[in-house]
Amino acid sequence: MVGKLTVRTYRKSDRESCRCLWRELTEWHRRMYEDPTIGGPNPENWFDEHLKKVGTRRIWVAVLDKKVIGLLGMIFERPEAEIEPVIVDSSYRGKGVGVALVKAAIREARRLGVKYLNVRPVARNAEAIRFFKEMGFDNIGRVEVFMDFSNKKWRKGIEIHDVPFKY
């Protein structure tokens, strides 16, 4: 990666770049789940909804040579906080951008006195699960189990407490 990577809080001028990153994340999920309907016809609009929920103080961007290449949001509800989302432009993955963003969120969580900092990657995203484990997220606090009435294709292969699940 050429240039200096900086992580800073979100600015209004970052909106379109962040909307593009949100679309990229949605397209990743569409491919992962083989479902082109995820996020609807304009998934970038969900960034605006997230921004309303989180506010500008809890969104960070990674900037390289004046280009926004990453985004992280943190939902803070004392005594917990949740990192949602972490998005890195696919051209820059594996180059420390996600690490820099998550470290910024960890520092902020500590500053706020957060008791538990959570992440909830989707079960199929093995890359994200490995990444968060490497970043120190090594406790499982809750598991979401659900019924699917949509006829989506699910994979077999995950067990929790010797109980098999699809993902």
N, C-alpha and C positions, 0 to 999 in steps of 0.2 A: 504494500500500500504506500503510495507516494503522497507526501504532504503530511500535515499535522492534524490528527483527529482530536476534536474537542467535543465535550458533552456539556450541554447547557440547557437551561429551561426553555420551554416552548415560547415562540413569539408568533404573533398573528401572521407575520409574513411567511411562516412555515406551513400554513394550512394546506396549500395545494400539494406540497411535497409529502406531507403526512397522509393526505387523502390517497395519493398514489401508492404509498407504502401499505396502507390499509387494503387497497385493492389487490396488491401483490400478495399479501397474507391470505386474503380470501381465495385468490386463485390457487394458492398452495393447498389450502384446505379442500377446494373443489377437486383438485387432482388426487389428493391423498384419499378422499372418500368417494371418488368417482361419481361426484354429484354436482353438476353444473348449476344447480339452483341455490347452493349455499350463498348466503349474503344478498340474494335478490339481484335485480337487474343493475343496481347502482350501489355496490357494496361500499364504495368510498364514503357514502352518506353516513355509514355507521361510525366513521371517525368523528363526525360532527356530534352525533349522539353521545359518544364516549367523552368528548371534550366537555359537553354540557354537564355530564355526570361527575367527571373528575376535576374539571377546572384546569386552568393553565399552570397553576403552581405545582401540580403533580404529574406533569408531562415533561419528559426530557427528550432532546434530539441529539443524535450524533452527527457532527458536521465535519466534512473533509473538503478542504478547498472551497468553502462557501456552499457546498452541496449537502443537503440533508440526506443522509444515507441510513439512518436508523431512528427508531422511535421506541420509547418505553413510557407506559403509564402506570401510576400507582394509585390504587383505591385505598384510602385511609379511613378505617372505621375502628377507632380505639377499642381495644388494645391491639387490634390486628391491622395488617395491611396486605394487600394483594397486588402483585405485579401483573398488570394486564393492560395492554399486550406488550410483547417484545417483538419488534419487527426490524429486520436488517435487510437492506437491499440485497437481492440474491448475488449481485456482482461482488459484494464485500463480505459475504459470510465466511467464517473460519479465519478472519483476519483481526480478531480482537474487538470488533465493534460491539457485539452483544455483551462481551465481558465488561467493557467500559460502561455501558448503559446499566447493567445489573449492579455493578459496584457503586454507581451513583445512587441507585435506589436503596441499596443496603446502607450506605452512609446516611441517607435521609431517614430511613426507618429507624436506625439507631438514634439519630438526633431527636426524632419524635418520641422515643421511648416505646417503640412498638414491641409487643411481647412475642408475636408470631408474624413472620413475613412469609406469605404463601404465594405459590404459583400453581396454575392448573392447566398444564399443557394437555391437549387432547391425547387420548390413549394411543392413537396410531402414530403420533409424532415422536418416534424413537430418538430422533436427532435432538429434539428439544428436551426430552426427558434426560438423555445423557448429559447434555449441556448443563441443565440445572443441577443435576447430581454433582457434576464437577465444580459447580459454583458453591456447593455446600448445602444445597437443599436435599437433605438425606433422611428426612422424617416424613412418614405418611400420616396425616392427621385425619383425613376422611376419604371415603371412596364414594363416587357417584355411580349408582346402578339404576338402570332404567329399562323399560320395555319400549320397543320400537314398533309402531304400527304402520310405518311408511314403506316397508319392504326393501329397505336399504341393504346392500351387501355388507355383511360383517365378517371379519376374520376370526378364526379360532386361534387360541394359543396363549392366553394369559390366565394365570392362576393366582388367586389370593387365598391364603390359608387352605391350600389344596382344593379350592373350589374353582372349577373352570368357568371362564367367561369369554365372550366374543368382544372384539374391539374394532 
